[in-house]
Amino acid sequence: MCAAPRHPTAKPASAAVAPTTAPVAEVVLPTPSLKGRGSAVQHAHRFASEQRAPCDDGWQSWDALWPEQTGPTSTEVRWEDARSAIVRNDSPDLAFDQSINPYRGCEHGCSYCYARPTHSYLGLSPGLDFERIIIAKRGLADRLRDELCSPSYQPRPIVIGSATDCYQPIERELRITRSVLDVLQQAHHPLALITKSSAVERDLDVLAPMAHAGLAGVYLTITTLDADLARRLEPRAASPQRRLRTVQTLAQAGVPVGVSVGPQIPFITEDMEQVLQAAAQAGARSAFYTVLRLPWELKEVFPQWLTQHYPERAQRVMARLRELHGGQDYSHQWGQRMRGQGLWADLLRQRFHKACERYGLNQTRTPLDVGQFRPGELRGQGSLF
């Protein structure tokens, strides 16, 4: 009986090598996104008294199939008695030194929000808690009235909504921002506010007369015109097209309108020039920008969002951000933290200034008038808030 022919490449039995099992790469399942939320994770904060390391309990794959089980998504409002109204800063990076924020936390859920780490001071997560648990300031208008009536108060423009959006959805019911505007109007005090919401149109009856008197201006943040990106990046804010309509509505009412095209995120927001052009055509007069910065827990929240929505470019984005911040996730140096440093920061700055020149933005600026301030008109008037 003849032996079966041997395969030309086969080795003699005496030289056979024991079969080996190829290592299996670990499969990392992305955290499922939650509808209407910028974060799907309760990120631990730096003041937490107990830290628990994650463990593989075998349920991760099921969590991916059942995203509704990953945590609560409803919004909760908690009241906080306002101890003061006006917040002051001495930052050389900011064009204002007085601000008011009616809320802590923000329902808009922007994944990049630099205010997220402030929830840590409340013992809450800068992740999902920041956009789910909103702190509303009770009595804010009364505190503002008291501060404006103080003999030591020196009037300077007040910016409303510098940290969290003053027209986030809960404002429709609570009207705290409106109560602040009423006080400032009574005192003829200059103000500027910044928002991503079309709800600012509700208060045109206050803003338009103040603007005509040189006492008010509004900035709309429009990060991108890409509706799909905006829905992922700022899940509960107004659409870019709706914000442009708000710019037009305010401008037609005689309110000076500017736009913020920040934060600029490398390889994510790539249409700055188109945003500036559309804003100028809608009636905007001025613009400014910032680059993305990741202080404290935001350096965990934002990369997690990147992995959820743009895993193929996450490493490129983070590498470029580190270039912009001197090799770190975030540099807090004055003059650099908002605009970045190095070659890419220079190119971004050139793009912005050339686009503003091309579309007629930042040509003239009319300062808000502090000379009309009349604190005496506030005395003896109470507030419903």
Secondary structure, DSSP 4 states (H G I P E B T S, - for coil): -PPPPPPTTPPPGGG-----PPPPPPP-PPPPP-TT-S--S----TT-S--------S-HHHHHH-GGGS---S-EEEEEE-S-S-EE---TT-S-SEEE-SEES-TT--TT-TTGGGGGGGT--TTHHHHHEEEEEETHHHHHHHHHTSTT-----EEESSSS-TTSTTHHHH-HHHHHHHHHHHTT--EEEEES-GGGGGGHHHHHHHHHTT-EEEEEE---S-HHHHHHHSTTSPPHHHHHHHHHHHHHTT--EEEE---B-TTT---HHHHHHHHHHHT--EEE--B----TTHHHHHHHHHHHH-TTTHHHHHHHHHHHTTTSS----TTTTTT--SHHHHHHHHHHHHHHHHHTTTS-------TT--GGGGTT-----
